[in-house]
């Protein structure tokens, strides 16, 4: 078997890429051949096979892709451990005083993370996929012509194909970085020892999540970014609340960086960078690169099948069809929204359109997102750079007067709802604990085309953070009370005394 040599198999990965596995022998034409077994590829393969399609799934590395092996799953486990450490430190604020000494057992944290990943991986194992009727091929797939894909010398014939190869960390051009043995999300979760000093290059979602998590676990963390703010795609006011919380956890920020260079001295990595008129020089044990993601399209031979692509990935239309009518794409490789749940949604669109002559459109999706810092920051529909944002109205609701937030000691939360002149919700931004849960309700409201005034009719349990939606809706309803209407109501009520 011709395995990729740069990614050795760990014992816990055996079920995701068995050492002694032999690829099946192709028999006839497949309804669907899928390149990539990450979220988009897995969801497409499983759903298509359950509907009776003959499906082949091709994976170069590990089944489960980034989300399972180096993304959402391991990072969420690490963030949960960091939250527990933070809760211990803040326990006295709630009248709880832990007896005796406690500390962070980092190897145990990483072992728990690995065990959780193994548990979830059992749902995506090669044997599990085979039981569902999917032909699994390990190796690097590439297009031969408009109906054939080659994998390790075997040729698969397809009626339709799906490119779902995902994305990987974009490595910035920084002098000295190549010699610094820097970490990315693909290697970060292999650590067995907590870095005493950690540099994070990139203040986006991944950078902020990992910076705060490692600071809470005990690392001295500094974040560097060329931009002047963190989380640039989020509401600036919400991002500032996250920044303040991260600084309270000990994270240092160097923003507006210019001319970064890295010098390796033994086991130490020295980052030198110009910030304003000052030159910053700091020493670190590890460097984490978190500067965004770029699509995996290398080696696919897309030119052979006239599939167009650019630096953003495979070019698709609203039906997720490429410039070759037989070939579709889904997930990170073609989407600006590089989220696991978007990849899953894309799989549903592809199955309908590729196999059943459907006309489902990606533009119809209302896409929420959530960054798992503390507090979480979630949004949907509107980003600061969106040009049409100026045409919308904004309602801001503070968590400072919400009973559940006061009980939790989390009163610095904020909700912003964006709506049009008819009162329809067009987007939202939330910064709060459990913001990712609350944004789901707003997503449903947008799917159902509810107006701002209708949110207050959705009864929320007391006390809960989701009551912020009722609070915001009530504020909106009061704003509709014009002086004329208010005066008329007063007269009516006076008459009825």
C-alpha positions as semicolon CSV with decimal commas, in nm:
position;residue;x (nm);y (nm);z (nm)
1;X;0,000;0,000;0,000
2;X;0,134;0,339;-0,098
3;X;0,071;0,549;0,215
4;X;0,166;0,916;0,240
5;X;0,507;0,913;0,406
6;X;0,478;1,249;0,585
7;X;0,198;1,143;0,819
8;X;0,282;0,828;1,015
9;X;-0,008;0,625;1,150
10;X;-0,056;0,631;1,526
11;X;-0,204;0,322;1,696
12;X;-0,529;0,505;1,773
13;X;-0,573;0,581;1,400
14;X;-0,582;0,215;1,298
15;X;-0,957;0,205;1,245
16;X;-0,944;0,521;1,033
17;X;-0,665;0,390;0,809
18;X;-0,593;0,021;0,873
19;X;-0,233;-0,075;0,803
20;X;-0,318;-0,401;0,628
21;X;-0,626;-0,279;0,445
22;X;-0,653;-0,379;0,079
23;X;-0,847;-0,156;-0,157
24;X;-1,144;-0,327;-0,324
25;X;-1,137;-0,420;-0,690
26;X;-1,358;-0,181;-0,890
27;X;-1,663;-0,353;-1,038
28;X;-1,854;-0,147;-1,292
29;X;-1,944;0,219;-1,284
30;X;-2,015;0,408;-0,962
31;X;-2,304;0,649;-0,926
32;X;-2,074;0,863;-0,716
33;X;-1,698;0,872;-0,655
34;X;-1,602;1,108;-0,373
35;X;-1,251;1,246;-0,328
36;X;-1,194;1,316;0,041
37;X;-1,340;1,153;0,352
38;X;-1,377;1,455;0,576
39;X;-1,715;1,585;0,688
40;X;-1,843;1,668;0,339
41;X;-1,718;1,344;0,184
42;X;-1,839;1,120;0,467
43;X;-2,184;1,278;0,484
44;X;-2,223;1,257;0,105
45;X;-2,107;0,895;0,090
46;X;-2,322;0,771;0,379
47;X;-2,638;0,947;0,264
48;X;-2,596;0,847;-0,102
49;X;-2,532;0,481;-0,011
50;X;-2,837;0,477;0,217
51;X;-3,046;0,586;-0,083
52;X;-2,919;0,296;-0,293
53;X;-2,636;0,462;-0,485
54;X;-2,319;0,272;-0,567
55;X;-2,053;0,484;-0,392
56;X;-1,673;0,493;-0,376
57;X;-1,497;0,704;-0,113
58;X;-1,130;0,792;-0,167
59;X;-0,910;0,922;0,117
60;X;-0,540;1,003;0,109
61;X;-0,487;1,015;0,485
62;X;-0,733;0,955;0,772
63;X;-1,107;0,898;0,749
64;X;-1,281;1,186;0,926
65;X;-1,062;1,460;0,784
66;X;-0,959;1,772;0,973
67;X;-1,271;1,805;1,189
68;X;-1,227;1,469;1,359
69;X;-0,851;1,438;1,359
70;X;-0,711;1,790;1,388
71;X;-1,000;2,034;1,418
72;X;-1,330;2,067;1,601
73;X;-1,315;1,741;1,798
74;X;-0,968;1,763;1,957
75;X;-0,983;2,142;1,997
76;X;-1,320;2,124;2,173
77;X;-1,187;1,860;2,412
78;X;-0,888;2,082;2,491
79;X;-1,108;2,389;2,537
80;X;-1,331;2,195;2,778
81;X;-1,030;2,100;2,991
82;X;-0,914;2,463;2,989
83;X;-1,261;2,572;3,099
84;X;-1,240;2,332;3,394
85;X;-0,906;2,484;3,495
86;X;-1,054;2,833;3,470
87;X;-1,354;2,731;3,680
88;X;-1,119;2,603;3,951
89;X;-0,935;2,934;3,962
90;X;-1,260;3,131;3,980
91;X;-1,440;2,899;4,222
92;X;-1,391;3,139;4,515
93;X;-1,608;3,395;4,332
94;X;-1,899;3,159;4,398
95;X;-1,807;3,085;4,758
96;X;-1,623;2,762;4,676
97;X;-1,269;2,719;4,811
98;X;-1,095;2,406;4,680
99;X;-0,910;2,225;4,957
100;X;-0,549;2,133;4,897
101;X;-0,335;2,185;4,589
102;X;-0,460;2,125;4,237
103;X;-0,276;2,146;3,909
104;X;-0,309;2,080;3,537
105;X;-0,195;1,733;3,429
106;X;-0,133;1,814;3,065
107;X;-0,053;1,457;2,953
108;X;-0,384;1,348;3,112
109;X;-0,564;1,631;2,930
110;X;-0,423;1,512;2,598
111;X;-0,498;1,148;2,676
112;X;-0,862;1,238;2,746
113;X;-0,872;1,428;2,416
114;X;-0,732;1,126;2,233
115;X;-0,980;0,888;2,398
116;X;-1,272;1,111;2,299
117;X;-1,149;1,123;1,942
118;X;-1,120;0,743;1,937
119;X;-1,477;0,711;2,065
120;X;-1,614;0,941;1,796
121;X;-1,389;0,781;1,532
122;X;-1,563;0,446;1,585
123;X;-1,866;0,596;1,409
124;X;-1,653;0,671;1,100
125;X;-1,426;0,367;1,086
126;X;-1,347;0,196;0,758
127;X;-1,531;-0,116;0,870
128;X;-1,837;0,091;0,959
129;X;-1,840;0,250;0,613
130;X;-1,801;-0,086;0,442
131;X;-2,098;-0,218;0,640
132;X;-2,301;0,067;0,491
133;X;-2,215;-0,051;0,140
134;X;-1,946;0,204;0,061
135;X;-1,629;0,102;-0,125
136;X;-1,341;0,269;0,060
137;X;-1,017;0,336;-0,127
138;X;-0,704;0,452;0,053
139;X;-0,458;0,653;-0,151
140;X;-0,427;0,970;-0,357
141;X;-0,703;1,005;-0,613
142;X;-0,664;1,202;-0,937
143;X;-0,881;1,259;-1,239
144;X;-0,784;1,075;-1,556
145;X;-1,065;1,194;-1,782
146;X;-1,429;1,303;-1,758
147;X;-1,550;0,967;-1,626
148;X;-1,246;0,807;-1,456
149;X;-1,042;0,856;-1,139
150;X;-0,717;0,674;-1,063
151;X;-0,627;0,562;-0,709
152;X;-0,298;0,379;-0,651
153;X;-0,299;0,236;-1,003
154;X;-0,667;0,135;-0,997
155;X;-0,914;0,315;-1,221
156;X;-1,265;0,395;-1,096
157;X;-1,539;0,479;-1,343
158;X;-1,801;0,730;-1,229
159;X;-2,126;0,879;-1,343
160;X;-2,081;1,174;-1,106
161;X;-1,787;1,278;-0,888
162;X;-1,756;1,501;-0,582
163;X;-1,444;1,691;-0,480
164;X;-1,444;1,710;-0,100
165;X;-1,073;1,724;-0,022
166;X;-1,106;2,001;0,238
167;X;-0,839;2,250;0,339
168;X;-0,515;2,283;0,532
169;X;-0,338;2,556;0,726
170;X;-0,214;2,844;0,512
171;X;0,154;2,899;0,595
172;X;0,257;3,266;0,585
173;X;0,581;3,381;0,426
174;X;0,776;3,475;0,740
175;X;1,156;3,471;0,735
176;X;1,284;3,191;0,960
177;X;0,946;3,019;1,004
178;X;1,048;2,717;0,797
179;X;1,330;2,641;1,041
180;X;1,126;2,694;1,358
181;X;0,949;2,356;1,360
182;X;0,621;2,545;1,404
183;X;0,298;2,374;1,500
184;X;-0,024;2,380;1,299
185;X;-0,361;2,230;1,387
186;X;-0,236;1,907;1,226
187;X;0,048;1,870;1,478
188;X;-0,070;2,071;1,781
189;X;-0,271;1,785;1,927
190;X;0,029;1,553;1,926
191;X;0,188;1,752;2,211
192;X;0,255;1,556;2,529
193;X;0,416;1,841;2,723
194;X;0,263;2,181;2,791
195;X;0,470;2,457;2,625
196;X;0,594;2,697;2,892
197;X;0,593;2,983;2,639
198;X;0,368;2,966;2,333
199;X;0,346;3,211;2,043
200;X;0,031;3,210;1,831
201;X;0,060;3,369;1,487
202;X;-0,292;3,470;1,383
203;X;-0,574;3,627;1,585
204;X;-0,862;3,467;1,400
205;X;-1,099;3,207;1,542
206;X;-0,852;2,918;1,576
207;X;-0,573;3,140;1,705
208;X;-0,790;3,296;1,975
209;X;-0,944;2,963;2,081
210;X;-0,608;2,792;2,125
211;X;-0,438;3,097;2,277
212;X;-0,698;3,121;2,554
213;X;-0,707;2,744;2,609
214;X;-0,328;2,712;2,651
215;X;-0,314;3,023;2,872
216;X;-0,574;2,867;3,101
217;X;-0,379;2,542;3,107
218;X;-0,069;2,728;3,221
219;X;0,130;2,846;2,917
220;X;0,254;3,203;2,881
221;X;0,085;3,296;2,552
222;X;0,144;3,583;2,310
223;X;-0,066;3,639;1,997
224;X;0,073;3,814;1,689
225;X;-0,127;3,946;1,395
226;X;-0,075;4,193;1,113
227;X;-0,426;4,326;1,166
228;X;-0,508;4,582;1,432
229;X;-0,795;4,384;1,582
230;X;-0,868;4,025;1,676
231;X;-1,148;3,821;1,516
232;X;-1,177;4,059;1,218
233;X;-1,492;3,897;1,078
234;X;-1,687;3,954;1,401
235;X;-1,866;4,259;1,533
236;X;-1,590;4,485;1,671
237;X;-1,770;4,547;2,001
238;X;-1,820;4,174;2,055
239;X;-1,458;4,099;1,960
240;X;-1,336;4,356;2,213
241;X;-1,527;4,178;2,492
242;X;-1,354;3,853;2,396
243;X;-1,017;4,028;2,390
244;X;-1,065;4,168;2,739
245;X;-1,153;3,823;2,875
246;X;-0,852;3,668;2,705
247;X;-0,623;3,933;2,854
248;X;-0,765;3,855;3,198
249;X;-0,662;3,494;3,133
250;X;-0,308;3,615;3,070
251;X;-0,295;3,630;2,689
252;X;-0,074;3,909;2,548
253;X;-0,154;4,063;2,210
254;X;0,083;4,217;1,956
255;X;-0,140;4,358;1,682
256;X;-0,058;4,562;1,375
257;X;0,266;4,366;1,332
258;X;0,510;4,442;1,053
259;X;0,828;4,276;0,932
260;X;0,808;3,964;1,147
261;X;1,111;3,738;1,150
262;X;1,195;3,429;1,350
263;X;1,537;3,321;1,475
264;X;1,589;2,970;1,610
265;X;1,844;2,938;1,889
266;X;1,870;2,583;2,013
267;X;1,528;2,483;2,147
268;X;1,416;2,847;2,163
269;X;1,233;3,039;1,892
270;X;1,283;3,415;1,898
271;X;1,014;3,626;1,732
272;X;1,116;3,977;1,634
273;X;0,850;4,210;1,499
274;X;0,784;4,580;1,455
275;X;0,470;4,705;1,628
276;X;0,414;5,073;1,565
277;X;0,742;5,250;1,640
278;X;0,864;4,972;1,871
279;X;1,046;4,648;1,801
280;X;0,924;4,350;2,003
281;X;1,152;4,052;2,066
282;X;1,021;3,752;2,261
283;X;1,145;3,398;2,320
284;X;0,921;3,094;2,294
285;X;0,932;2,718;2,326
286;X;0,667;2,658;2,059
287;X;0,503;2,854;1,779
288;X;0,150;2,780;1,656
289;X;0,059;2,901;1,307
290;X;-0,313;2,985;1,282
291;X;-0,331;3,221;0,986
292;X;-0,629;3,080;0,802
293;X;-0,686;2,788;0,569
294;X;-0,641;2,719;0,200
295;X;-0,803;2,451;-0,019
296;X;-0,644;2,113;-0,090
297;X;-0,638;2,082;-0,466
298;X;-0,282;1,962;-0,526
299;X;-0,248;1,646;-0,732
300;X;-0,613;1,620;-0,838
301;X;-0,531;1,686;-1,207
302;X;-0,831;1,919;-1,238
303;X;-0,704;2,046;-1,571
304;X;-0,763;1,700;-1,719
305;X;-1,137;1,736;-1,663
306;X;-1,162;2,113;-1,721
307;X;-1,253;2,195;-1,362
308;X;-1,164;2,558;-1,294
309;X;-1,012;2,673;-0,967
310;X;-0,829;2,968;-0,817
311;X;-0,649;3,048;-0,492
312;X;-0,982;3,033;-0,308
313;X;-1,049;2,676;-0,422
314;X;-1,261;2,491;-0,674
315;X;-1,503;2,722;-0,854
316;X;-1,866;2,612;-0,827
317;X;-2,204;2,759;-0,915
318;X;-2,496;2,792;-0,675
319;X;-2,580;2,424;-0,728
320;X;-2,224;2,334;-0,615
321;X;-2,150;2,210;-0,966
322;X;-1,804;2,276;-1,108
323;X;-1,727;2,385;-1,463
324;X;-1,753;2,016;-1,551
325;X;-2,121;1,916;-1,538
326;X;-2,036;1,568;-1,408
327;X;-1,831;1,693;-1,114
328;X;-1,946;1,869;-0,797
329;X;-1,759;2,007;-0,496
330;X;-1,850;2,044;-0,130
331;X;-1,704;2,181;0,191
332;X;-1,383;2,373;0,252
333;X;-1,240;2,307;-0,094
334;X;-1,500;2,534;-0,255
335;X;-1,658;2,740;0,024
336;X;-1,549;3,064;0,193
337;X;-1,731;2,934;0,504
338;X;-1,488;2,669;0,628
339;X;-1,708;2,515;0,895
340;X;-1,796;2,152;0,962
341;X;-2,171;2,220;0,959
342;X;-2,144;2,394;0,620
343;X;-1,966;2,089;0,478
344;X;-2,251;1,873;0,606
345;X;-2,511;2,106;0,452
346;X;-2,324;2,100;0,121
347;X;-2,342;1,721;0,116
348;X;-2,722;1,735;0,119
349;X;-2,725;1,981;-0,169
350;X;-2,482;1,771;-0,373
351;X;-2,678;1,448;-0,326
352;X;-3,000;1,611;-0,444
353;X;-2,844;1,790;-0,739
354;X;-2,595;1,528;-0,857
355;X;-2,807;1,215;-0,818
356;X;-3,167;1,330;-0,847
357;X;-3,170;1,630;-1,084
358;X;-3,241;1,865;-0,794
359;X;-3,198;2,240;-0,793
360;X;-3,107;2,308;-0,431
361;X;-2,892;2,618;-0,393
362;X;-2,610;2,696;-0,153
363;X;-2,716;3,061;-0,141
364;X;-3,039;2,956;0,031
365;X;-2,845;2,850;0,341
366;X;-2,849;3,075;0,647
367;X;-2,504;2,994;0,784
368;X;-2,431;3,044;1,155
369;X;-2,083;3,026;1,306
370;X;-1,936;3,016;1,654
371;X;-1,588;3,075;1,793
372;X;-1,537;2,874;2,112
373;X;-1,354;3,130;2,318
374;X;-1,487;3,225;2,663
375;X;-1,719;3,397;2,616
376;X;-1,823;3,243;2,289
377;X;-1,881;3,470;1,993
378;X;-2,138;3,363;1,737
379;X;-2,294;3,519;1,433
380;X;-2,510;3,469;1,129
381;X;-2,584;3,657;0,811
382;X;-2,382;3,973;0,860
383;X;-2,010;4,041;0,889
384;X;-1,843;4,379;0,937
385;X;-1,716;4,381;0,578
386;X;-2,059;4,317;0,421
387;X;-2,144;4,615;0,203
388;X;-2,520;4,587;0,252
389;X;-2,493;4,608;0,631
390;X;-2,539;4,987;0,618
391;X;-2,889;4,937;0,476
392;X;-3,002;4,743;0,783
393;X;-3,109;4,860;1,127
394;X;-2,942;4,729;1,444
395;X;-3,091;4,649;1,782
396;X;-2,849;4,591;2,070
397;X;-2,946;4,403;2,386
398;X;-2,717;4,369;2,687
399;X;-2,701;4,063;2,911
400;X;-2,636;4,289;3,211
401;X;-3,005;4,289;3,310
402;X;-3,072;3,922;3,229
403;X;-3,130;3,713;3,541
404;X;-2,941;3,404;3,420
405;X;-2,637;3,612;3,321
406;X;-2,639;3,780;3,664
407;X;-2,665;3,441;3,837
408;X;-2,372;3,310;3,632
409;X;-2,160;3,619;3,685
410;X;-2,151;3,668;3,307
411;X;-2,307;4,009;3,263
412;X;-2,078;4,143;2,990
413;X;-2,261;3,962;2,709
414;X;-2,412;4,136;2,410
415;X;-2,667;4,056;2,137
416;X;-2,700;4,253;1,816
417;X;-2,984;4,181;1,576
418;X;-2,981;4,323;1,222
419;X;-3,315;4,369;1,048
420;X;-3,463;4,534;0,742
421;X;-3,731;4,801;0,710
422;X;-4,006;4,537;0,728
423;X;-3,874;4,389;1,050
424;X;-3,731;4,068;0,902
425;X;-3,417;3,938;1,073
426;X;-3,114;3,950;0,842
427;X;-2,836;3,862;1,082
428;X;-2,708;3,860;1,437
429;X;-2,397;3,874;1,652
430;X;-2,379;3,733;2,004
431;X;-2,101;3,734;2,260
432;X;-2,191;3,526;2,565
433;X;-2,142;3,184;2,713
434;X;-2,349;2,937;2,509
435;X;-2,373;3,186;2,221
436;X;-2,347;2,890;1,985
437;X;-2,671;2,748;2,126
438;X;-2,857;3,079;2,110
439;X;-2,755;3,148;1,749
440;X;-2,931;2,825;1,650
441;X;-3,265;2,977;1,749
442;X;-3,196;3,283;1,537
443;X;-3,102;3,057;1,246
444;X;-3,438;2,882;1,277
445;X;-3,617;3,217;1,298
446;X;-3,448;3,328;0,976
447;X;-3,533;2,999;0,804
448;X;-3,897;3,044;0,905
449;X;-3,889;3,409;0,795
450;X;-3,994;3,536;1,137
451;X;-3,997;3,905;1,211
452;X;-3,834;4,077;1,506
453;X;-4,169;4,117;1,679
454;X;-4,236;3,742;1,663
455;X;-3,930;3,643;1,866
456;X;-4,108;3,742;2,187
457;X;-4,381;3,486;2,115
458;X;-4,125;3,202;2,148
459;X;-4,147;3,112;2,515
460;X;-3,805;3,061;2,675
461;X;-3,750;2,880;3,007
462;X;-3,662;3,090;3,311
463;X;-3,388;3,159;3,398
464;X;-3,200;3,108;3,073
465;X;-2,961;3,303;2,854
466;X;-3,192;3,249;2,556
467;X;-3,438;3,492;2,718
468;X;-3,220;3,763;2,565
469;X;-3,418;3,699;2,246
470;X;-3,745;3,785;2,418
471;X;-3,584;4,092;2,574
472;X;-3,462;4,212;2,234
473;X;-3,797;4,147;2,069
474;X;-3,983;4,337;2,341
475;X;-3,749;4,631;2,293
476;X;-3,821;4,623;1,920
477;X;-4,197;4,613;1,978
478;X;-4,176;4,915;2,206
479;X;-3,985;5,102;1,935
480;X;-4,291;5,066;1,712
481;X;-4,496;5,259;1,963
482;X;-4,502;5,602;1,797
483;X;-4,609;5,910;1,997
484;X;-4,942;5,910;1,813
485;X;-5,010;5,543;1,892
486;X;-4,896;5,589;2,252
487;X;-5,128;5,886;2,294
488;X;-5,419;5,696;2,143
489;X;-5,362;5,400;2,378
490;X;-5,357;5,631;2,679
491;X;-5,691;5,778;2,574
492;X;-5,844;5,433;2,526
493;X;-5,720;5,310;2,864
494;X;-5,843;5,628;3,035
495;X;-6,183;5,576;2,876
496;X;-6,197;5,215;3,002
497;X;-6,123;5,299;3,369
